[in-house]
Amino acid sequence: MLPLKQNGNFKSGYAAIVGKPNVGKSTLLNHLVMRKIAATSSKPQTTRNKITGVVHFPGGQVILLDTPGIHKTSSQFNQLMVKASLSTYHDVDLILFVVDAKQGFAENDIFVLDTLKGVESPKILIINKIDLVSKPDLLGLIAEADKKFNFRELIPVSALLSDGLEGLGKTVLNYLPEGPKYFPEDMITDCSEEFLIEEIIREKIMQRTHMEVPYSIAVVVEGTHEGHNDVWVIDALIIAETTSQKKILIGANGSMLKKLGKPAREEIEKRFGCKVYLNLFVKVKNNWREDKRSLRDLGYLHDSNKNR
């Protein structure tokens, strides 16, 4: 996309939201752009792809990259997700490092900080979930961060409650250079409709299944078309790794598919403002997370590592 011409001292640039799994990065992105883009759940590693969100200001534009949680892993699939996160470091103007206020600087947070060594972009610490800690504990965490780490700013927020986000957005904008308007004002993401639908369906699976099932599935929109009475018909495939997982996802007489499909359809309708008929199918692709061909076919393995 060619940037739009902009007169005056307009500021624009890219900021990566990084951190270990489950610290609230996707919730932060969604609330900053004031629209749900990224899937969220209470389970770690919900985010699998780099997701772009655009925050518009009168004098600037902040382009946020929500990244998969960075963690130590031996799984090929998880390594791909971590690689996607690390690849953003040298392509952005600013790093937003997020920690959980209740957990403080745990071993996994230190691991993420170690990956940032040598990265020249300025770094801002975002202490999230401050609604879950007392003021003395929060002040102690701020003092620890200020003493041990080299952050340009330390900003406490509650992404879920949108507490502190207005100040955070303006602070981020201050660190960006003068530049063009990359996206029109009515655009908040460059993710495709298909990708957003897949994320909605996958989120419902993450929220409503347990054990290994939510981590072992992928979702692919196979096709869309207009049906009767202007209803948008969507055919989506849920890919599982084993037959037992497929049985769980379908449920007795299709009961689980109905539990997954209803809230997914309702959110798709709300997101896109139209009536939807959602067809969900389940297919087994054995061990797809460790198979390079399957990972490539599903869009997780390719040179640019961008969203499908």
Phi, psi and omega in degrees: 000129178282136179294149179279146178293141183218129178265158177086188183271059179285135180249142180202155178168183186249140176227129180265132175265113185233162179158177178287171180298146169069033175259000176100024182296315182291322176297321178298313179301311183301319183283331178290321179273354179059033176203142181282120178243310186267145176293143177228149173197171179282352182272142177292161177062034176291318180282130181244338184236160169289125183240130184264130173233141184246125177253124184259133175236159177304325183245017182183180183213123179254123179255112186261138175246109174278128186243154174300151180298135181271129182200163175285134182202151174253352180288133179300319181295312179294326176298324177296320179295316179297319178299321178298321179292312183296332182291345181279341190307316187263008180249005185238164179269344188205144176249126174254103183267121186253132173235157178273120184301326183286329183267339181068203180270091178274178182303318181292329176293318179296324177299317179295317179300323179297326179290342181272355180297132181089353177277121187279339181301141178299150184237133176246132177270126174249114178267106186263163178066039181292344177290350183259001182231160177281161180297317178300319179294321179295316179297324177295320179292320178297317179296320179297315180296319182294328183278322189264333190234155184260078176258143177290324181218152173235116187235113176277135181216164163238100183299321182298323181262003182059027180275120177088000186284329179297315178295323179298314180301316180292323178296316178301315180301322180299332182273354183270152180281167171295139182191183183278171172273110185282330184231144174296159188293340180268009182247124182246355177200155175256008177291143180288160176301318181299317180297316180296322177294316178300320179295321179297313181295316181296324177299317180296325177291317178301321184284334191244000176238168189225179180056230185275342188306308184297336181271348187258007184248154169229157180233134179228125171281114184273338179179156175222148175201164180272126180261203181290148176056039177060028176275132179274114181266127182238126175255117183234138181252127173261123181256125178248168181265337183223162178295323180295322177294321178299317179298321178295317182293327178279316180076172180296122181055032178077017185296321181288321177301323178293320179294327178279319187289322184297306179293328177295314179299317181297320180288323177298317179298317180293319183293318188254356174067041178208164176284140185229140168245115187254117175262119178250133177234155179236133180226146178263129173230099189304128173054038186296333182290342180249010182250117186298323180294317179295318179298322179290317180297327182270001175087009180269344182232105172197169192299315185278339180057033178268169177298147174291000000 
